[in-house]
Every structure is written in C-alpha cells, then in structure tokens.
C-alpha cells in the first residue's frame, strides 16, 4: 500500500542508467580531461542536433547561460530587458547583475507564460532584448513574439530552463529565438549531477562570442579580447548529460502519460468541472508535435491552495509552489516601482499554483494515492 510519494525521485531514475553513467564517468577519469574538451564538444553537438539549432555552447549553469546570452547581446547599464514576472529569480536577476533594468509584462493565465499581446506596450528606445520564459515545460507563444522582434529589431532570448525538448508548431525549445538557454540543474527533466547549462544559437557571430565569454574572453590562454567570465561546463557533467539525453524523449513521454492520468482522474472526480482545481492547459501546438508540453512540473491551480498543500504534505505527498511571490513584488526589486496589482494574472497564479509529482517512474498506485488525497480534501 502506498503511503508516501516524493515530489521527485532521482534515485529511481539513476537505477535505470547506472551502468551507462558510470562508464561515461570512468572515461573522463581515465582521460583526465575535465575542462571543456571532447566530451563537452560531443554533448554540445548532441544538444544542437536534438533541439534543431546550428550551435550549442555548454556553460556552468542555467543562470550563467542567461547572463552570458545577455552579455553576448552587449546589454549594458541603463538598457531594458522585457520578461515575465512569474518565473525563477535568475531570469530577472541576471538583467539586474548587468545594471540593466528588468521590465515585466503580465502572463497568459492559461499557460503561465508571457502574454505576447502585452509586450509591445512595454517597449522603449532602451529595450535591448526580450526574454520569454517557457515555464513548467510548455513554450510561450513564439510566433507573435518573433514577429514583433523582427519588426522592431529587438533580439529574443528563450529562457528554456524548464523546457528542453518541448515543441512549438514543429520547432523545439531554444531554436527559435536569437539565443536559447537551458538549465541542467539536477531536478530538471535533463538533470546533471550538479550545476550545468547550455546556450543555443543559429548565429555564427553570437556562437563565436559565447565561446569567448565562457573563458574570460580569451581566444588563447592569457590573451583577452573581451571581458567574459568563468562560465565553463565540466566535462564530467557533459558526459553524464550526454548519456541522459538519449533517454530524454522516453522520459518526456512518461511525464505526459502521468499528466494525462491526472487529467482524467481529476475530471472523473468532478474536481475540474466545479472549479476546485484547474489542470494545466497545453496550447500553441501543431498536430504533429509530440512534446508540446514536457511537464517539468504538473502545475494545477487550486482553491485553498495553502491548505491543500498542507493536507498533501501531512499525507507524505511531495508538492511545491513555484512561485509564491512574483518578481515585481520581490523586496530586491522594490526600486523598480511596481506595486501589488501591477500584473494581476501573475499575482493570481502565484496565489493558486501547486505542482504535483509527475516524474516518469511514478506508479499508478502512487498517482492514485495523490488523486485520492486531493479528492479527500475537497469532499
């Protein structure tokens, strides 16, 4: 009988790939080539091919991917960068780190992603980039964003930290904008054994600049063409991730299967019909898209969210709130001058969202236990 369901169980995943991973690690250890090198180059080629982009540059984290992407676009103090207020802190934090100004635009309440119809009103002569965030595993509505980008000459950086492999009208995450950024934090669908990230681009000049930026701007040792940073991905992480990448589509299929299971169960229980919870809403897809939503999180909107979360935790069911305070209301961004009510859709989502276990190793019994406890709460 199931009495415990963790939010994520990486040990269950590791058991299925242990021998492959250990073999890859052993190869790196035998070669003693830990910084960049063949393993990194192989992984970069794999991710570029998988995502449908020309180039990929491995970096030290998803945060550094965003930071280096902004640096590649020469974002400077006083510039403005448009993005979503409903995202992980890094999206806004990297803008501020360059002494540029985050400019927030409200979200589409159906997808939690930036609302393309609201972006142009936020554009000023100082706008240097737009960062749409592909939240929870579903891509933002990229066609109108790219149309606006090309018309106004403003580059786009896709924040795909949660969405590697997600598809939008036949194109994969990270391959549509001028730059695309991934995080391989261990809890991501493609997770490293530590921190790691990746930047995609189809632009040769940006690719060349990114390769310089990740090594302190040095084309050769001790000769620095530009000022960059230490943004290198470890060869050990690249080797592990290259093993995992071969399994990613199957894992995404498993997550979608579990999401569909929840959708059916909540609908059959009448919870969605009477509005007690709202299940994720996949949109903006083409008929042939296999992974229009990869469910890095299965995120519902729930009545009495905080009490439901406490009820589930008391039943030893892992669940989490991503994100309880939108960026525009964070204390560190108070000088930007936003007040409560500035972005109502983002604020409403922050008060209602709850993510449930959805990792591919979940059994039907585990999912049934989660569903039963939610039904019990709303009975």
PEHU-V277753 format. One record per run of one state. SS is the DSSP state (@ for helix, = for strand, . for the rest). FROM is the first residue (numbers start at 0). TO is the last residue. If there is no record, write none. Layout:
<<SS	FROM	TO> <SS	FROM	TO>>
//
This chain:
<<.	0	3> <=	4	4> <.	5	8> <@	9	30> <.	31	33> <=	34	34> <.	35	36> <@	37	50> <.	51	53> <=	54	58> <.	59	60> <@	61	71> <.	72	78> <=	79	83> <.	84	87> <@	88	96> <.	97	99> <=	100	104> <.	105	105> <=	106	106> <.	107	112> <=	113	113> <.	114	114> <@	115	117> <.	118	118> <@	119	121> <.	122	125> <=	126	130> <.	131	131> <=	132	132> <.	133	133> <@	134	136> <.	137	140> <@	141	151> <.	152	153> <=	154	158> <.	159	165> <=	166	167> <.	168	169> <=	170	171> <.	172	177> <=	178	182> <.	183	195> <=	196	200> <.	201	202> <@	203	212> <.	213	213> <=	214	214> <.	215	216> <=	217	219> <.	220	221> <=	222	223> <.	224	228> <=	229	229> <.	230	230> <=	231	231> <.	232	232> <=	233	233> <@	234	244> <.	245	246> <@	247	267> <.	268	275> <=	276	277> <.	278	296> <=	297	301> <.	302	303> <@	304	313> <.	314	315> <=	316	316> <.	317	317> <=	318	319> <.	320	325> <@	326	328> <.	329	329> <@	330	335> <.	336	342> <@	343	349> <.	350	351> <=	352	355> <.	356	362> <@	363	377> <.	378	378>>
//
